[in-house]
Structure formats: C-alpha cells, structure tokens
C-alpha cells in the first residue's frame, strides 16, 4: 500500500448523528493513516478529528418526504459538485455515513468510476423501503452495520458486510452516574427531573415543541416539584425553540435550556420525553424510562404511516421486538397523551426496574470496539484496491 501521505479518504455525513458516528470511525482510521487526507462533508465531531468539510453540515440537514422538495435542487447541486471533485481526485475509498437518500446515489456513481464505496450504518430496510437492498447491492462495495441482526440481511443478499457494534454503546457507560450529572447541571440529587428532547432538526422542533412543552405544563400541575431540562443542539435551535414556546403562550413553563450536553441531560433525568431517532437509543443506553413521540407534516405522515414493515418506530422497541416504552405518533402525541404516558414512566417503580435490566442487556448486545472494527474493514477495502 502507498504511504498514507499519498492517500485520501472521502466521507459524507449529512446529519448530527452521522457526524458523531463518522467521527468515531475517523478516530480508528487516523492512527492507521496518520498523514492521509480525510475530507468531504461533515460536522464538528468529524472536524475535531482533522476532517476537512467542503460544505457546512447544517446545509445538508432536512427530513420528510415533502420537506425535501424545496431543497432538492440545492442538495442535488452539492452532490454533483462533490461527485465531480472525487472522480477527479480518485480517493482510496468513499464512505457514506448514513444519509442514504444522498449517499447511495453518490456511491453508485463513484463505484462506477472505479472508487471503492462503503456505507456506514445501513438504511433501515428492515423497517421500511426494503427495495433499497437492490440499490445497495449495485452501489456499495462494503457495508458497515451497527445492529447485530443486520449482518445476516446483507450477507444473504451477497453484500460484503461487517458488524462493528454501535459507537454509542462505547461512549455511554454501562452504569451511568446520575448524581454526577445532576451536580454538573446544578440540580439537587433528590429532585424529580424530566428531560425533554423535541429534536435537533428545525423541522422536528417545528412540529414537536408545542406538544412537548404543553405536556410539561400538564405534568407540573400533577407534581409541582418536577424540574424540566432541555438540551439544545445549537443557538439557532435554541432561539427557534423559544420562539415557538412564546408563540404558544407557554413562557410560564420553567425549562432549564442547555447548550448541547444532551448526554448529561439524559443521565440526570428520572424520565425522558424524546423525539424518535438516535436520541431514543441514547436514552435506552442510559437505562432511563421514556416516552417516544414524533410529529411531522400531515402529507408526509399520511404516506409514511403506510410504509412501515413492523409496528415499532423507536429503536429501543425495534431492538427489543416489543413495545418496551410508549410510542405516541402524530395525533396521538397530544399534550394530554404525552403527559399521561410520561407520568406512568415516572411513577411505575416495577416497570422502571424492568426497563433498567432490559436496557442493560441491550447495551451489552451493542457493545464492540466500533472504531477498531470499522477501521479494520476500511483498511481491507483500501488494501484490496
């Protein structure tokens, strides 16, 4: 293999969760390729690993079937420009970190140009849009998957695959220190704490914030001692959250807003109200009771609710293959419904103990050295080339 100074590795992450996962992979690759150039599209976690991002991560973030329409031409232009740059440069490998709507198409064109392609975090073909497996077979040289059951799916389809474990299972301790988290946030150790996480994307905040905060107001009427904490992904999200709360007349609900610190906020909680997504798995790994909720544009919901293959959308429930925790979606995610469901999570002691054990078992099943396993798979692809 050539000197690492002569090698470039291209990556694309389009969302904050992909940024964190790709950064973990970079931490395993950097010691093996100390002088290589890592570049493409990523966020602060990847940049902290010496990554060069050609486009700000926030430019890429969009969610929903109809929400993407006004951004389609912009994102397509970014994809086209990056494709031309990479085909001219011929990196040793391209790695798409999640973000399948953007990355799978790009991977196909790069692979056709002779560039090995890897996809880190398989699209949820086991949940919906199973036909994507055909695109993966033709576009991806090697899959890196983070859930143990995914390995067999790709192996049966003839796609080279490596199960690397979930990086969050390494970052989050098996036995979280709740008291230390509360000290960091200035919260008494005996307080009753609810952490609320309406989402990191602007679209998620738009549809979830008012219902979530209205539910907190109802909970406060049941227990005046409750304290509420909400981590914000950035200043832009914080200002939008406050705007939505003010427009709904909910300023009287006292919420401790945090700049980032989502893991500390989860660890400090007695229970969490969380938008469906990676954050729900983080809550499970912290062994916390939760209510998973999600709201979106009505037209997107009407289409997507008929496309699922299984009854769960929350990652903890999908991994458990049962409704371990409540899922309240769209109209069901009303303030009263959210408040009632979270109250049960706060007050049902036997249920809380059961969840702690089930989430501990889940944590063990996802625990691998993902940086090392992922980096070894990438190096094999580079060396084979």
N, C-alpha and C positions, 0 to 999 in steps of 0.2 A: 504494500500500500504506500502511496505517496506520503511525503511529510505532511503533517497536519496543517502546516503553513500554506500548503497548496490546495487545501480542501475548503469548500464552503458547504454549509448545510442550511437549507431554507425551511422555514416553518411559518404557518399561519394559524393564529388563534383569533377568533372573532368576538369572543365574549370574555368577561372577567373569569369565569370558571375555567375556560380553556387556557387562559393566561397562567393561572396558578398551576394547572396540571402540566402544561408545556414547560414551565419554569423548573418543575421537579425533574423532568426528563433532561433538560439542559444541565442541571446540576450533576447528573450522572455522565453526560457526554463530555463536559468540559475537561475533566481530568484525562480522558482518553484522547481528546483532540484539543490540546491546550492552546494551539495557535490558529485553529480553524476560525473561519468567519461564520457566525450564526446570524441570519438576517431574514427579513420577510415582514410579517405583520404580527405584532404582539403588544402586550401591555406592560405595566410597571414591574410585575414579578419577573417577566422574561428579561426586560431591560436590565434589571438588577443582576442578572446572570451574564451580562455582557452582550446582550442581544441588540441588534440594530433594526429598529422598526421603521419601515418606509411610510407607513400610514398610521395615524393615531387609532388606538383600539376603539375609542368611542365612536369613530366614524362607521365602524362595522356593525355596531350593535343594533339589531332590530328583531322583533319577534311577532309571529302571527302571519296568517295567510294573506290577509288584505293589507295589513300594516306595511308589508314589504313593497307593495305596488309603487308608492311614490318614490321609493328609494332604489328601485330596480336598476334604472339606467346608471345611476351613480355607482352602485356596487358592481355592476357588470363592467364598467369602465376600469374600476380598480382591479378587478380580476384579469381583464385583458392586458392592462399595462404590466401587471406582475408576471403574467404568463410570458409576455414578450421578453421581459428582463431575464427571467430564469432560463428560458430556452436559449437565449444568447450566452448566458453565463455557464450553463450546464453544471448545477450543483451536484455534489456526490449523492445526495438524496433529498427529496422533499417530504416533509412531514406535516400533514394537516391535523391540527389539534381540534377535534370535534368540528363544529360549524359545517355540517355536511352539505347544506344547500350551496355553499360557496366552494368548499374544498373538494368535494367529489368530482365536480366538473373540471376544476383546475387540475386535479390529479390525473384525470383521463388524458388531457391534452399534453401534460408533461410526460406521462408514461409513453404516449405515442411518439414523443420526441426523444425517447431513449433515456429519460431520467427516472431512476427507481422512485417509487412513491410509497409512502407509508401513511396509515391513518390511525391516529391515537385517540381512542375512545370510539368504539363502534356506534353508529347510529342505532337508535332503539328499534331495530327491525323486528324484535321480539314483542314490541308493544304496538307498533303501527307501521304502515308503509313497508311491509315485508318485501315488496318488489324491488327495493333498493339493493338487495343482495346481488341482483344481476349487474347493476352498475358497479358495485364493489368488486365483483369478480373480474370485470374488464378493466377497471381503472386503478386498482390498488395492488401493489406488489406484496405488501405485508401488513396485516392488521395487528395493532396493539390493543388489547381489551382489558377492561378494569373490573369486570364481574366474572366470577368463575364459570357460570353457565354459558357464557358467550363463546368460549373456546370451541365447544363441540359444534355449535351452529356453523361457524366458519370452516372448521375442519371438514365437516360433512359436505360443505359447498365447494371444497377444493381450494380455499383461500389460505395461504400461509398465515399463521396466527400465533401470537404469544400472549398468554395471560400474565400481566405484570402486577396484579393487585391494584387496589385503589390508593393513590397517594394520600388521600385524606386519612386513611386508616393508620398511616405512619405519623402524620402531623399531629393527630389528636391522641392524647394519652388514653390508655385503657381505663385508668382510674382518674378522672378529671378532678381538679382541686377547686371545688366550688367556693370555699371560703376565701382562697387567694384571689379568685376572680372578683368576688364582691369587694374585697379590700381595694383592688385596683380601680374599681368604679365608685368607691366611696359609699357603698351600700352596706347597711348593717347585716351581720351574718344571719340574724333571725328574721329578716324581712321576708315578705311574700312577694316574689318577683315574677313578672310576666315579661318576656322578651317578645317583641313584635317585629316581624320581618316581611314587609309587604313586597319586597323585590328590589333588585339592584337596577333594573332597566326602567327607563322613563315610562314605557308603556305599562309595565307592571304596576308602578306607582299610580299611574292614572286610574287604573281600574280597581286596584285593591285598597288603596289608602283609606278612603272614606269608610268603607265597610269595616275594615280592621279597627280603626280608631273609634268608630261608633260602638263596636263591640267592647272595647276597653272602657268606654263610658258606662255601659251597662254592667260590666264586671265590677267597676268601682262602687256602684250602687249596692252590690251584694256584699262587698268587703272593702271598707274604707281604707284598710291597711295595705292594699295592693300597691306595688310600685311598678311602673312601666318603663321599659328600656327599649330603644330602637336604634340599631346601628345603621348608619347611612353610608352608601358606597362612595360618596363624594359630595363636594359642596353643591354641585348642580342638583343632585338628587335631594339633598337636604332642603334647599330653597324651594324646590317643587313640592316636596312633602309638606312643608309649612304653608305654602300657598293653597294646596288642596284642603288642608285642615282648616285654614282660615275661611275659605270659601264655603265650607260646610258648617261653619259656626261651631267648631269643636275645639276652639282655643283653650277652653277651660279644662280639657283633659291634660293632666300633667304627665309629660313623657320626657325622660332623660335621653336626649339625642346624642349619639356618639359619632365621632369621625372614624369610620372603619370599626375596628375592634369587634367584628361580628362573633369571633370565637369566644372572646371574653364575655360578651353579652349572652351567648348561649349557655356558657358554662355557669354563669351567675344565676341562671333562671330556675324557677320551680317548674315552669311550663312555657311553651313557645307557640305562638301563632305564626305560621310560616307559609309563604307562597311556595307552591310546588316547584321543584327543581333540585339542584345540587344542595341547596341550603337544608332541605329536609333530611338528606343523608347526614349532613354535619350535625344536625340536632340528634339524630339517632346515635351517632358515634359518641356524642356527649352524654348519651343514656338519659335523655330528657323526654318527658311526656310532651305531646304536641298535638296541634290541630293543623292539618294541611288544607290550604284553601287556594282557590285560583279563580280569577275573573278575567274576561277578555272581551274584545269587540264582539257584538252579538253575531255578526255574519260569520266570523271565524269560528265561534263556538258552535254554530249550527252545523258547520261542515265537520269540524274536528271531533265532535262528540259521537259521530257515527263511524269513525275511522279506527278506533282502538280495538286491539285483539284480546284484551283482558280487562277485568273490572277495576284495576287499580291504576292510578297515575303517580302516586307518591313512591319514591324509591324505597323507603323502608318497607312499605306494604308489598311492593313488587318483589323485593328480595325475600320477604317472609312468606309470600304467596298467600297472604290473607290480610284482612283489614285489622292490623295491629293498632293503628291510630285512625281517627276520623278523617275523611276527605270530604270537604264541602266545596262544590264547584258551581260557578256561575250563580244562578238564582238561589241555590241552597246556601251560598256564602253570604247570607244576610247578617246584619248585626246581631239579631237575636239568636240565630242559629250558631254563629261563631261563639257568642258569649256562653250559650248553654253547653256547647261541646268542650270549650276550654275549661269551664267550671268543673265539669266532670273529671277532666285530666288533672286538675289541681286538687281535687278532694277525694278521689278514689284511691286510697292507700294500697290495697292489694293489687290493683291494676298497675300502679306505679312501680311496685316491686317486680311484677311480672315483666314489664317493659324493660326495666334495667337489665334483667337477665337475658332477655331475648336480644336486646341491642348489644350486649357484651358478646354473645355468641356470633352475632352478625359482624362485629368488629374483628373478631379472630378470623372469620372466613375471608375477609378482605385484606388481611394484613400480609404484605410482602414487601421486599425492598424494591419498590417500583422504579426508582431512579436507576438502580443497577440492572434490573431485569430488562427495562426498556432500552437502556444504553447498549447492553449486550446484543439485543435484537437489531438495533440500528447499525451497530458496527458490523454485524454479519452481512447485512444488506450492502453496506459500503464496500466491504472486502470482496463480496461476491462480484460486484461490479468491476 
